[in-house]
Amino acid sequence: MTAMTHAQPYVPPHAGIAPRRHAPGRRALGRPADGGDRLVHMLTGHAARAGADVTIGVLTVEPWCSATFSGSVFTLSLTGCRTPAFSRWLADLAEADLPMGRDVIADIAIEPTCAGHFLRVLTCADAAKG
């Protein structure tokens, strides 16, 4: 992922910290209302259809923008049983066509860790649909 600007990470409301309040009728750009739950649900379902049993959690959500697009960068934790199906799914994930409704997944970076993997997912809001 290139040309990402870094801002303070967004902590979902269920993490015990109250979200920032905005003026009535306004919302924070690039911060999804679901805190990443829709992305996690989509990725978990995609893995299940590939035969991989995974657990995915949202670690951070950061707003992102370029000159022409706005969106979010999600950092996710990924664990799963090291099976051939999991390995195939993980190897193909970065190039997979993943439906996100009104958003577009622009990039996925996979970083191995001792306990599993981190996924950094860049989503862009589709202004035409959204």
C-alpha positions in Angstrom: 0.0 0.0 0.0 1.5 3.3 -1.0 0.8 6.9 -0.4 -1.2 6.3 2.8 -1.5 9.2 5.3 -1.4 8.2 8.9 -3.9 9.6 11.4 -5.0 8.6 14.9 -6.5 5.1 14.8 -10.2 4.8 15.1 -11.3 2.7 18.1 -14.7 1.0 17.5 -17.4 1.9 20.1 -17.5 -1.7 21.4 -13.8 -1.3 22.5 -15.0 0.6 25.6 -14.0 4.0 24.4 -16.7 6.5 23.3 -16.4 7.6 19.7 -15.7 11.2 18.8 -18.8 13.3 18.5 -19.4 15.4 15.4 -21.8 18.2 14.6 -25.4 17.2 13.9 -25.8 16.1 10.3 -22.0 15.5 9.8 -20.0 12.3 10.1 -16.3 11.6 10.1 -15.1 10.9 6.6 -13.4 7.6 6.1 -14.6 6.1 9.4 -17.1 3.4 8.7 -20.1 3.3 10.9 -19.8 -0.5 11.5 -16.2 -0.2 12.8 -15.0 -2.9 10.3 -17.6 -5.5 11.1 -18.8 -5.6 7.4 -15.3 -6.2 6.2 -14.7 -8.9 8.8 -17.9 -10.7 7.9 -17.1 -10.5 4.2 -13.6 -11.9 4.6 -14.7 -14.6 7.0 -17.4 -15.7 4.5 -14.9 -15.6 1.7 -12.5 -17.8 3.6 -15.3 -20.3 4.6 -16.3 -20.6 0.9 -12.6 -21.5 0.2 -12.7 -24.2 2.9 -10.6 -22.2 5.4 -11.6 -21.7 9.0 -10.4 -18.3 10.2 -10.8 -15.9 13.0 -10.5 -12.2 12.1 -10.5 -9.2 14.5 -10.4 -5.5 13.9 -7.3 -3.9 15.5 -7.5 -0.3 14.1 -9.4 1.7 11.6 -7.6 4.8 10.2 -9.0 7.4 7.8 -7.2 7.6 4.5 -7.5 9.9 1.5 -5.7 10.7 -1.7 -6.3 13.6 -4.1 -9.3 11.7 -5.7 -10.4 9.1 -3.2 -11.3 8.7 0.5 -11.6 5.6 2.6 -10.1 3.7 5.5 -7.1 1.5 6.3 -8.1 -1.4 8.5 -5.5 -3.4 10.4 -6.9 -6.8 11.1 -5.7 -9.8 13.1 -6.0 -13.1 11.3 -5.6 -16.6 12.7 -6.6 -19.9 11.3 -5.7 -23.6 11.1 -2.7 -24.1 8.9 -4.4 -26.4 6.3 -3.9 -26.5 2.6 -7.2 -24.6 2.1 -6.1 -21.9 4.4 -2.7 -21.6 2.7 -4.4 -21.4 -0.8 -6.9 -18.8 0.5 -4.2 -16.6 2.0 -2.0 -16.9 -1.1 -4.9 -15.8 -3.3 -6.3 -13.2 -1.0 -4.4 -10.1 -2.3 -5.7 -10.7 -5.8 -9.2 -11.8 -5.0 -12.3 -10.0 -6.2 -14.0 -9.2 -2.9 -17.5 -7.6 -3.0 -18.0 -4.8 -0.4 -21.2 -3.3 -1.6 -20.7 0.5 -1.8 -17.0 0.3 -1.0 -14.1 -1.0 -3.1 -11.1 -2.9 -1.6 -8.2 -1.2 -3.2 -5.3 -3.1 -1.6 -4.6 -5.9 0.9 -1.2 -6.4 2.5 -0.5 -9.6 4.5 2.1 -9.5 7.2 3.0 -12.8 9.0 3.4 -12.7 12.8 4.3 -15.3 15.4 0.6 -15.9 16.3 -0.9 -15.6 12.8 -1.1 -12.7 10.4 -1.9 -9.0 10.2 -4.0 -7.8 7.3 -3.9 -4.2 6.2 -6.9 -3.5 4.0 -7.4 -0.2 2.1 -11.0 0.4 1.3 -12.2 3.3 -0.8 -15.7 4.8 -0.7 -17.5 4.5 -4.0 -19.0 8.0 -4.4 -21.2 6.8 -7.3 -22.9 4.2 -5.1 -22.7 5.8 -1.9 
